[in-house]
Amino acid sequence: MPGMIGFVSPVPADGYSLAAKASVPRAGGRTARWSNTQTLAADWAAYLAHNRANPIPVGKRGRTVLPPLTVLGFCAHADVSRTTYYATLKRDDNVGAMLNRIDAAMKDALISGALTRAYDGNITARLTGLAEKTEAKIHATVEAPDYDLSILTDEELDQFHKIMTKLTEAITNEECS
């Protein structure tokens, strides 16, 4: 916590800190952040350089690994929103194609890190969209034994009729969807 004895607030020397980015005035108007492949390539190269320069400690033995390459990290480093990132992915031009290759490289790095157990596999699966999804449909017919309904009272027959109507509607609605 700031103000505690012995606590030193880390201040990055590069432009990765939000405070440093906030002090830089932006150009007026809403211009496209990645209007050409050169600006995107420069942001990607800066993000990779930042990751290589700042390994993260793992375990108690002083081992370090490179930080994972993530969409959130890249967006924070490039000072763009995730909305801009995903909109650029959908663009049908050189910038969109380049960002698709960058997205694939990030996913490949995450998967490789999970396979080597440098990163948690469950979190990696969620970040890369590799979560297993299983959908099962069950089609069953049930044959009920022959019950003698003549022994039921009128109230019990009405209740039975309501239940059968709801069951029939539920099955019909399920088959239609």
C-alpha positions in Angstrom: 0.0 0.0 0.0 1.3 3.5 -0.8 2.5 5.2 2.3 3.6 2.0 4.1 7.2 1.8 5.2 9.3 -0.2 2.8 6.7 0.1 0.0 8.1 1.4 -3.3 5.5 2.2 -6.0 6.8 0.8 -9.3 7.1 3.5 -11.9 7.9 2.1 -15.4 10.6 4.0 -17.3 8.8 3.3 -20.6 5.5 4.6 -22.0 3.6 1.7 -20.6 2.3 3.5 -17.5 -1.2 5.1 -17.7 0.1 8.2 -16.0 2.7 8.7 -18.7 0.1 8.2 -21.4 -2.4 10.6 -19.7 0.1 13.4 -19.8 0.6 13.1 -23.5 -2.0 15.2 -25.4 -3.9 13.4 -28.1 -4.6 14.9 -31.5 -8.0 16.6 -31.8 -10.9 14.5 -33.1 -11.3 10.8 -33.3 -8.7 9.5 -35.7 -8.1 5.9 -36.4 -5.3 4.6 -34.1 -4.1 2.1 -36.7 -4.6 3.8 -39.9 -1.7 2.0 -41.6 0.4 -1.1 -41.0 3.4 0.9 -39.9 1.6 2.3 -36.8 0.3 -1.2 -35.9 3.7 -2.8 -36.4 5.3 -0.1 -34.2 2.8 -0.7 -31.4 3.3 -4.5 -31.7 7.1 -4.2 -31.6 6.9 -1.9 -28.6 4.6 -4.3 -26.8 7.0 -7.3 -27.5 10.0 -5.2 -26.4 8.2 -4.3 -23.2 7.3 -7.9 -22.4 10.9 -9.1 -23.0 12.3 -6.3 -20.8 9.9 -7.1 -17.9 9.8 -10.9 -17.1 7.6 -12.0 -14.3 8.7 -14.1 -11.3 7.3 -17.6 -11.0 7.6 -19.7 -7.9 10.0 -19.3 -5.0 13.3 -20.2 -6.7 13.8 -17.0 -8.7 12.6 -18.4 -12.0 11.1 -15.9 -14.4 9.0 -16.2 -17.5 7.9 -13.7 -20.2 4.5 -12.1 -19.4 1.8 -13.7 -21.5 0.8 -11.9 -24.7 -2.8 -11.0 -24.3 -5.3 -8.8 -26.0 -5.8 -6.8 -22.8 -2.1 -6.2 -22.4 -1.6 -5.2 -26.0 -4.6 -2.8 -25.9 -3.3 -1.2 -22.7 0.1 -0.9 -24.2 -1.1 0.6 -27.5 -3.6 2.8 -25.7 -6.6 1.5 -27.6 -9.9 0.1 -26.4 -10.8 -3.5 -26.9 -13.7 -2.3 -29.1 -11.2 -0.7 -31.4 -9.1 -3.8 -31.4 -12.0 -6.1 -32.3 -13.3 -3.6 -34.9 -9.9 -3.5 -36.5 -9.8 -7.4 -36.6 -13.0 -7.3 -38.8 -11.5 -4.8 -41.3 -10.9 -6.1 -44.7 -7.6 -4.3 -45.5 -3.9 -4.7 -44.8 -4.3 -3.5 -41.2 -7.0 -6.0 -40.4 -5.0 -8.8 -42.0 -1.9 -7.8 -40.0 -3.9 -7.6 -36.7 -5.4 -11.1 -37.4 -1.8 -12.4 -37.7 -0.9 -10.7 -34.4 -4.1 -12.1 -32.8 -3.0 -15.6 -34.0 0.5 -15.1 -32.6 -0.9 -14.1 -29.2 -3.1 -17.2 -29.1 -0.2 -19.4 -30.2 2.0 -17.9 -27.5 -0.6 -18.5 -24.8 -1.2 -22.1 -25.9 2.5 -22.8 -26.1 2.9 -21.3 -22.6 0.1 -23.5 -21.3 1.5 -26.6 -22.8 4.9 -26.0 -21.2 3.0 -25.2 -18.0 4.4 -21.7 -17.8 0.8 -20.4 -17.8 -2.4 -21.9 -16.3 -4.2 -24.1 -18.8 -7.7 -23.3 -17.7 -7.2 -19.5 -18.0 -5.4 -19.9 -21.3 -8.4 -22.0 -22.6 -10.7 -19.2 -21.7 -8.6 -16.4 -23.1 -8.1 -18.2 -26.4 -11.7 -19.5 -26.7 -10.7 -23.1 -26.5 -13.1 -24.0 -23.7 -14.8 -27.4 -24.3 -18.5 -27.1 -24.9 -20.6 -30.1 -25.1 -24.2 -30.0 -26.3 -26.4 -33.0 -25.9 -29.9 -33.6 -27.0 -31.9 -36.5 -25.6 -34.8 -37.9 -27.5 -36.7 -40.4 -25.4 -40.0 -42.0 -25.4 -41.6 -43.1 -22.2 -44.3 -45.7 -22.0 -46.4 -45.3 -19.0 -48.2 -48.2 -17.5 -51.9 -48.5 -17.9 -53.5 -46.8 -15.0 -57.2 -47.0 -14.2 -58.2 -43.3 -14.3 -61.8 -44.2 -13.4 -60.9 -44.4 -9.7 -59.8 -40.7 -9.6 -62.0 -38.0 -8.4 -63.0 -35.1 -10.6 -60.5 -32.8 -8.9 -57.7 -35.4 -9.4 -58.7 -35.8 -13.1 -58.6 -32.0 -13.5 -55.1 -31.8 -11.9 -54.0 -34.7 -14.1 -55.3 -33.0 -17.2 -53.5 -29.7 -16.3 -50.2 -31.6 -15.8 -50.5 -33.5 -19.1 -51.3 -30.2 -20.9 -48.2 -28.5 -19.5 -46.1 -31.5 -20.3 -47.3 -31.7 -23.9 -46.7 -27.9 -24.4 -43.2 -28.2 -23.0 -42.4 -31.1 -25.3 -43.8 -29.3 -28.3 -41.9 -26.1 -27.5 -38.7 -28.0 -27.0 -39.1 -29.7 -30.4 -39.7 -26.4 -32.2 -36.6 -24.7 -30.8 
